[in-house]
Amino acid sequence: MSKHIVSPIVYIVIFVSLMLGTAITIWAAFQNFGKFNIVIALAIATIKATLVVLYFMHARYSLKRTQLVIVCSVFWLAIMLALTLADYDTRPHESRLASANTCYHA
Amino acid sequence: MHRTGDLYGQFQTLEQQKETATLGMWIFLVTEVLFFGGLFLTYTINRSAFSTAFGIGSNTLDITLGGGNTVVLIMSSLTMAMAVWSAQVGKKKLVGIFLIATLGLGTVFLGVKAIEYKQKFDHHLVPGRGFDMKYHPTHPMPGDDPKELALEKKEVEEAFAHDPDINAHAQLYFSLYFGMTGLHALHMIVGAGLLIWLIRGSFRGRFTPQYNNPVEIVGLYWHFVDIVWIYLFPLLYLIDRHR
Protein backbone atom coordinates (compact mmCIF):
# COMPACT_ATOMS: atom_id res chain seq x y z
CA MET A 1 0.00 0.00 0.00
CA SER A 2 1.57 3.30 -1.05
CA LYS A 3 2.30 5.99 1.52
CA HIS A 4 0.52 8.45 -0.76
CA ILE A 5 -1.85 10.65 1.28
CA VAL A 6 -4.70 12.01 -0.82
CA SER A 7 -5.36 15.70 -0.20
CA PRO A 8 -8.78 16.82 1.06
CA ILE A 9 -8.95 19.13 -1.98
CA VAL A 10 -9.13 16.06 -4.22
CA TYR A 11 -11.92 14.65 -2.07
CA ILE A 12 -13.89 17.89 -2.29
CA VAL A 13 -13.49 18.06 -6.08
CA ILE A 14 -14.73 14.47 -6.40
CA PHE A 15 -17.62 15.22 -4.03
CA VAL A 16 -18.72 18.20 -6.14
CA SER A 17 -18.48 16.05 -9.29
CA LEU A 18 -20.69 13.41 -7.66
CA MET A 19 -23.26 16.06 -6.71
CA LEU A 20 -23.24 17.38 -10.29
CA GLY A 21 -23.68 13.84 -11.60
CA THR A 22 -26.67 13.32 -9.30
CA ALA A 23 -28.28 16.57 -10.47
CA ILE A 24 -27.73 15.72 -14.15
CA THR A 25 -29.16 12.23 -13.62
CA ILE A 26 -32.37 13.63 -12.16
CA TRP A 27 -32.63 16.33 -14.84
CA ALA A 28 -32.03 13.82 -17.64
CA ALA A 29 -34.70 11.50 -16.23
CA PHE A 30 -37.33 14.16 -16.92
CA GLN A 31 -36.21 14.68 -20.55
CA ASN A 32 -37.38 12.36 -23.30
CA PHE A 33 -34.32 10.71 -24.81
CA GLY A 34 -36.37 7.63 -25.67
CA LYS A 35 -34.29 4.46 -25.58
CA PHE A 36 -31.27 6.43 -24.43
CA ASN A 37 -32.74 7.45 -21.06
CA ILE A 38 -31.52 4.23 -19.47
CA VAL A 39 -28.15 4.44 -21.27
CA ILE A 40 -27.58 7.97 -19.94
CA ALA A 41 -28.66 7.02 -16.41
CA LEU A 42 -26.31 4.02 -16.31
CA ALA A 43 -23.45 5.93 -17.94
CA ILE A 44 -23.61 8.71 -15.33
CA ALA A 45 -23.92 6.16 -12.52
CA THR A 46 -20.86 4.31 -13.84
CA ILE A 47 -18.83 7.52 -14.02
CA LYS A 48 -19.81 8.32 -10.42
CA ALA A 49 -18.95 4.80 -9.28
CA THR A 50 -15.58 5.00 -11.06
CA LEU A 51 -14.75 8.28 -9.29
CA VAL A 52 -15.63 6.74 -5.93
CA VAL A 53 -13.50 3.65 -6.61
CA LEU A 54 -10.51 5.60 -7.93
CA TYR A 55 -10.35 8.40 -5.38
CA PHE A 56 -12.46 7.68 -2.28
CA MET A 57 -11.39 4.02 -2.26
CA HIS A 58 -7.82 4.96 -3.27
CA ALA A 59 -7.73 2.53 -6.20
CA ARG A 60 -5.69 5.08 -8.16
CA TYR A 61 -2.95 4.89 -5.55
CA SER A 62 -3.18 1.17 -4.79
CA LEU A 63 -0.97 -1.79 -5.61
CA LYS A 64 -1.37 -3.32 -9.06
CA ARG A 65 -2.62 -6.45 -7.30
CA THR A 66 -5.51 -4.50 -5.76
CA GLN A 67 -6.35 -2.94 -9.13
CA LEU A 68 -6.39 -6.42 -10.68
CA VAL A 69 -8.89 -7.61 -8.06
CA ILE A 70 -11.16 -4.65 -8.88
CA VAL A 71 -10.98 -5.37 -12.62
CA CYS A 72 -11.75 -9.03 -11.94
CA SER A 73 -14.97 -8.16 -10.08
CA VAL A 74 -16.20 -6.17 -13.08
CA PHE A 75 -15.21 -9.00 -15.42
CA TRP A 76 -17.08 -11.66 -13.44
CA LEU A 77 -20.15 -9.42 -13.14
CA ALA A 78 -20.00 -8.93 -16.91
CA ILE A 79 -19.96 -12.71 -17.47
CA MET A 80 -23.01 -13.16 -15.26
CA LEU A 81 -24.91 -10.38 -17.02
CA ALA A 82 -23.84 -11.27 -20.57
CA LEU A 83 -24.55 -14.99 -20.46
CA THR A 84 -27.86 -14.66 -18.59
CA LEU A 85 -29.13 -11.90 -20.89
CA ALA A 86 -27.98 -13.93 -23.90
CA ASP A 87 -30.55 -16.48 -22.76
CA TYR A 88 -33.46 -14.20 -21.85
CA ASP A 89 -33.04 -11.59 -24.55
CA THR A 90 -33.09 -14.20 -27.29
CA ARG A 91 -36.41 -15.69 -26.18
CA PRO A 92 -39.67 -14.97 -28.04
CA HIS A 93 -41.20 -11.73 -26.81
CA GLU A 94 -44.53 -13.22 -25.69
CA SER A 95 -43.10 -15.96 -23.51
CA ARG A 96 -40.38 -13.95 -21.78
CA LEU A 97 -40.96 -15.09 -18.26
CA ALA A 98 -43.42 -17.20 -16.24
CA SER A 99 -47.08 -16.28 -16.54
CA ALA A 100 -48.69 -13.71 -14.29
CA ASN A 101 -50.57 -16.43 -12.43
CA THR A 102 -47.45 -17.23 -10.44
CA CYS A 103 -47.75 -13.85 -8.68
CA TYR A 104 -50.34 -12.99 -6.07
CA HIS A 105 -53.53 -11.49 -7.39
CA ALA A 106 -55.02 -8.73 -5.25
CA MET B 1 -3.78 -13.11 18.83
CA HIS B 2 -0.14 -12.39 19.62
CA ARG B 3 0.55 -8.70 19.16
CA THR B 4 3.68 -6.55 19.63
CA GLY B 5 2.56 -2.92 19.48
CA ASP B 6 0.49 -2.72 16.30
CA LEU B 7 2.12 -5.74 14.63
CA TYR B 8 0.27 -9.04 14.92
CA GLY B 9 2.44 -12.16 15.27
CA GLN B 10 1.72 -13.76 11.90
CA PHE B 11 3.09 -10.78 9.95
CA GLN B 12 6.71 -9.78 9.41
CA THR B 13 6.16 -6.06 8.87
CA LEU B 14 3.39 -3.49 9.42
CA GLU B 15 3.39 -2.91 5.65
CA GLN B 16 2.64 -6.57 4.98
CA GLN B 17 -0.08 -6.56 7.65
CA LYS B 18 -1.72 -3.53 6.11
CA GLU B 19 -1.54 -4.92 2.55
CA THR B 20 -3.05 -8.22 3.67
CA ALA B 21 -6.00 -6.63 5.46
CA THR B 22 -6.67 -4.32 2.52
CA LEU B 23 -6.55 -7.18 0.03
CA GLY B 24 -8.92 -9.17 2.24
CA MET B 25 -11.48 -6.36 2.28
CA TRP B 26 -11.23 -5.88 -1.51
CA ILE B 27 -11.80 -9.60 -2.12
CA PHE B 28 -14.83 -9.48 0.18
CA LEU B 29 -16.13 -6.52 -1.86
CA VAL B 30 -15.76 -8.66 -5.00
CA THR B 31 -18.18 -11.17 -3.47
CA GLU B 32 -20.50 -8.26 -2.64
CA VAL B 33 -20.40 -7.07 -6.27
CA LEU B 34 -21.66 -10.48 -7.35
CA PHE B 35 -24.18 -10.62 -4.47
CA PHE B 36 -25.85 -7.35 -5.44
CA GLY B 37 -25.11 -8.09 -9.09
CA GLY B 38 -27.51 -11.04 -8.99
CA LEU B 39 -30.32 -8.76 -7.85
CA PHE B 40 -29.46 -6.15 -10.50
CA LEU B 41 -29.60 -8.94 -13.08
CA THR B 42 -33.03 -10.03 -11.82
CA TYR B 43 -34.14 -6.40 -12.04
CA THR B 44 -32.86 -6.13 -15.64
CA ILE B 45 -34.76 -9.18 -16.84
CA ASN B 46 -37.99 -8.30 -15.04
CA ARG B 47 -37.92 -4.67 -16.12
CA SER B 48 -37.55 -5.53 -19.80
CA ALA B 49 -40.43 -8.02 -19.54
CA PHE B 50 -42.78 -5.75 -17.57
CA SER B 51 -41.76 -2.22 -18.52
CA THR B 52 -45.21 -0.64 -17.96
CA ALA B 53 -45.47 -2.05 -14.44
CA PHE B 54 -41.94 -0.95 -13.60
CA GLY B 55 -42.66 2.53 -14.90
CA ILE B 56 -45.84 2.99 -12.87
CA GLY B 57 -44.27 1.41 -9.80
CA SER B 58 -41.27 3.69 -10.02
CA ASN B 59 -43.52 6.76 -10.26
CA THR B 60 -44.89 6.04 -6.76
CA LEU B 61 -41.43 6.72 -5.32
CA ASP B 62 -40.60 10.18 -3.97
CA ILE B 63 -37.64 11.69 -5.87
CA THR B 64 -37.10 14.38 -3.21
CA LEU B 65 -36.58 11.72 -0.55
CA GLY B 66 -34.57 9.47 -2.85
CA GLY B 67 -32.42 12.26 -4.27
CA GLY B 68 -31.95 13.73 -0.81
CA ASN B 69 -30.83 10.34 0.45
CA THR B 70 -28.37 10.10 -2.44
CA VAL B 71 -26.83 13.45 -1.43
CA VAL B 72 -26.70 12.34 2.23
CA LEU B 73 -24.94 9.09 1.36
CA ILE B 74 -22.38 10.74 -0.94
CA MET B 75 -21.68 13.29 1.82
CA SER B 76 -21.12 10.40 4.22
CA SER B 77 -18.54 8.96 1.81
CA LEU B 78 -16.77 12.34 1.88
CA THR B 79 -16.70 12.41 5.68
CA MET B 80 -15.49 8.79 5.69
CA ALA B 81 -12.60 9.65 3.34
CA MET B 82 -11.80 12.65 5.55
CA ALA B 83 -11.71 10.37 8.60
CA VAL B 84 -9.02 8.26 6.88
CA TRP B 85 -7.08 11.42 5.95
CA SER B 86 -7.28 12.72 9.53
CA ALA B 87 -5.71 9.52 10.83
CA GLN B 88 -3.02 9.61 8.13
CA VAL B 89 -1.93 13.15 9.12
CA GLY B 90 -2.18 12.48 12.85
CA LYS B 91 -5.18 14.69 13.65
CA LYS B 92 -6.61 12.24 16.17
CA LYS B 93 -9.53 14.42 17.32
CA LEU B 94 -10.75 14.92 13.74
CA VAL B 95 -10.86 11.15 13.16
CA GLY B 96 -13.61 10.77 15.76
CA ILE B 97 -15.47 13.82 14.50
CA PHE B 98 -15.54 12.65 10.88
CA LEU B 99 -16.51 9.11 11.90
CA ILE B 100 -19.41 10.45 13.97
CA ALA B 101 -20.47 12.64 11.02
CA THR B 102 -20.44 9.57 8.76
CA LEU B 103 -22.52 7.62 11.26
CA GLY B 104 -24.94 10.54 11.63
CA LEU B 105 -25.46 10.86 7.89
CA GLY B 106 -25.93 7.10 7.59
CA THR B 107 -28.58 7.22 10.30
CA VAL B 108 -30.38 10.05 8.47
CA PHE B 109 -30.38 7.84 5.36
CA LEU B 110 -31.93 4.94 7.27
CA GLY B 111 -34.52 7.24 8.85
CA VAL B 112 -35.64 8.52 5.46
CA LYS B 113 -35.80 4.93 4.20
CA ALA B 114 -38.08 4.05 7.11
CA ILE B 115 -40.38 6.93 6.20
CA GLU B 116 -40.48 5.73 2.58
CA TYR B 117 -41.24 2.16 3.62
CA LYS B 118 -44.05 3.34 5.92
CA GLN B 119 -45.57 5.25 3.00
CA LYS B 120 -45.52 2.11 0.87
CA PHE B 121 -47.23 0.12 3.64
CA ASP B 122 -49.93 2.79 3.96
CA HIS B 123 -50.52 2.86 0.20
CA HIS B 124 -50.97 -0.94 -0.07
CA LEU B 125 -47.84 -1.26 -2.19
CA VAL B 126 -46.21 -4.13 -0.28
CA PRO B 127 -46.19 -7.34 -2.37
CA GLY B 128 -48.58 -10.03 -1.19
CA ARG B 129 -52.19 -10.05 -0.18
CA GLY B 130 -53.67 -6.57 -0.12
CA PHE B 131 -51.37 -5.20 -2.81
CA ASP B 132 -53.31 -2.80 -4.99
CA MET B 133 -51.95 -0.09 -7.30
CA LYS B 134 -55.46 1.41 -7.33
CA TYR B 135 -55.62 1.83 -3.54
CA HIS B 136 -53.87 5.17 -3.09
CA PRO B 137 -55.61 7.05 -5.94
CA THR B 138 -59.00 5.97 -4.56
CA HIS B 139 -58.16 6.47 -0.88
CA PRO B 140 -56.66 9.94 -0.36
CA MET B 141 -54.54 10.38 2.74
CA PRO B 142 -53.88 13.50 4.80
CA GLY B 143 -51.13 15.56 3.19
CA ASP B 144 -51.89 14.39 -0.35
CA ASP B 145 -51.96 16.99 -3.12
CA PRO B 146 -55.33 16.56 -4.91
CA LYS B 147 -53.90 17.54 -8.34
CA GLU B 148 -51.06 15.03 -8.06
CA LEU B 149 -53.44 12.36 -6.82
CA ALA B 150 -55.71 12.94 -9.84
CA LEU B 151 -52.68 12.64 -12.14
CA GLU B 152 -51.64 9.44 -10.36
CA LYS B 153 -55.18 8.03 -10.79
CA LYS B 154 -55.05 8.79 -14.51
CA GLU B 155 -51.62 7.18 -14.91
CA VAL B 156 -52.64 4.04 -13.00
CA GLU B 157 -55.75 3.68 -15.16
CA GLU B 158 -53.63 4.09 -18.32
CA ALA B 159 -51.23 1.46 -17.04
CA PHE B 160 -54.10 -0.98 -16.38
CA ALA B 161 -55.33 -0.40 -19.94
CA HIS B 162 -51.85 -1.10 -21.29
CA ASP B 163 -51.32 -4.17 -19.13
CA PRO B 164 -54.37 -5.72 -17.39
CA ASP B 165 -52.11 -7.74 -15.08
CA ILE B 166 -50.45 -4.60 -13.69
CA ASN B 167 -51.17 -5.53 -10.08
CA ALA B 168 -49.34 -8.83 -10.51
CA HIS B 169 -46.43 -7.34 -12.49
CA ALA B 170 -46.01 -4.30 -10.27
CA GLN B 171 -45.50 -6.67 -7.34
CA LEU B 172 -42.37 -7.85 -9.11
CA TYR B 173 -41.16 -4.25 -9.17
CA PHE B 174 -41.95 -3.70 -5.49
CA SER B 175 -40.43 -7.04 -4.51
CA LEU B 176 -37.22 -5.85 -6.12
CA TYR B 177 -37.63 -2.40 -4.55
CA PHE B 178 -37.97 -3.78 -1.02
CA GLY B 179 -35.47 -6.58 -1.65
CA MET B 180 -32.71 -4.40 -3.06
CA THR B 181 -33.12 -1.35 -0.83
CA GLY B 182 -33.69 -3.67 2.14
CA LEU B 183 -30.47 -5.57 1.49
CA HIS B 184 -28.73 -2.23 1.01
CA ALA B 185 -30.17 -0.92 4.31
CA LEU B 186 -28.98 -4.10 6.04
CA HIS B 187 -25.48 -3.36 4.75
CA MET B 188 -25.79 0.21 6.06
CA ILE B 189 -26.73 -1.12 9.51
CA VAL B 190 -23.68 -3.40 9.52
CA GLY B 191 -21.63 -0.38 8.41
CA ALA B 192 -23.08 1.62 11.29
CA GLY B 193 -21.96 -1.08 13.69
CA LEU B 194 -18.45 -0.98 12.21
CA LEU B 195 -18.41 2.81 12.55
CA ILE B 196 -19.39 2.58 16.23
CA TRP B 197 -16.47 0.17 16.73
CA LEU B 198 -14.13 2.63 14.98
CA ILE B 199 -15.46 5.59 16.97
CA ARG B 200 -14.67 3.78 20.22
CA GLY B 201 -11.16 3.11 18.93
CA SER B 202 -10.69 6.71 17.88
CA PHE B 203 -11.66 7.96 21.35
CA ARG B 204 -8.89 5.76 22.75
CA GLY B 205 -6.46 7.45 20.32
CA ARG B 206 -5.89 4.15 18.52
CA PHE B 207 -5.56 5.53 14.98
CA THR B 208 -2.24 7.15 14.08
CA PRO B 209 -0.23 7.82 10.90
CA GLN B 210 1.50 4.49 11.59
CA TYR B 211 -1.67 2.48 12.27
CA ASN B 212 -4.93 3.52 10.59
CA ASN B 213 -5.83 0.62 8.35
CA PRO B 214 -9.07 -0.31 10.18
CA VAL B 215 -10.43 3.12 9.26
CA GLU B 216 -9.27 2.64 5.67
CA ILE B 217 -10.91 -0.76 5.19
CA VAL B 218 -14.20 0.14 6.89
CA GLY B 219 -14.05 3.10 4.50
CA LEU B 220 -13.75 0.70 1.55
CA TYR B 221 -16.88 -1.13 2.76
CA TRP B 222 -18.78 2.12 3.28
CA HIS B 223 -17.85 3.48 -0.17
CA PHE B 224 -18.96 0.22 -1.75
CA VAL B 225 -22.40 0.50 -0.09
CA ASP B 226 -22.54 4.06 -1.46
CA ILE B 227 -21.75 2.78 -4.98
CA VAL B 228 -24.62 0.27 -4.74
CA TRP B 229 -26.99 3.15 -3.91
CA ILE B 230 -25.56 5.24 -6.79
CA TYR B 231 -26.89 2.52 -9.10
CA LEU B 232 -30.08 1.79 -7.12
CA PHE B 233 -31.34 5.39 -7.18
CA PRO B 234 -31.71 5.88 -10.97
CA LEU B 235 -32.81 2.28 -11.57
CA LEU B 236 -35.58 2.31 -8.96
CA TYR B 237 -36.63 5.97 -8.71
CA LEU B 238 -36.17 7.39 -12.20
CA ILE B 239 -37.96 4.97 -14.57
CA ASP B 240 -40.24 6.62 -17.15
CA ARG B 241 -40.22 10.02 -15.43
CA HIS B 242 -40.35 11.86 -18.73
CA ARG B 243 -43.99 10.99 -19.28
Interface residues (C-beta under 8 A of the other chain):
Chain A: M1 I5 V6 S7 P8 Y11 I12 F15 L18 M19 T22 T25 I26 A29 F30 Q31 N32 F33 N37 A41 L42 I44 A45 K48 A49 V52 V53 Y55 F56 M57 H58 S62 L63 R65 T66 V69 I70 C72 S73 V74 W76 L77 M80 L81 T84 L85 Y88 D89 R96 L97 A100 N101 C103 Y104 H105 A106
Chain B: E15 K18 E19 T22 L23 W26 I27 L29 V30 V33 L34 G37 G38 L41 T44 I45 N46 S48 A49 I63 G67 T70 V71 I74 M75 S77 L78 M80 A81 M82 W85 Q88 V89 P127 G128 R129 G130 F131 D132 D165 N167 A168 H169 Q171 L172 E216 G219 L220 H223 F224 D226 I227 I230 Y231 F233 P234 L235 L238 R241 H242
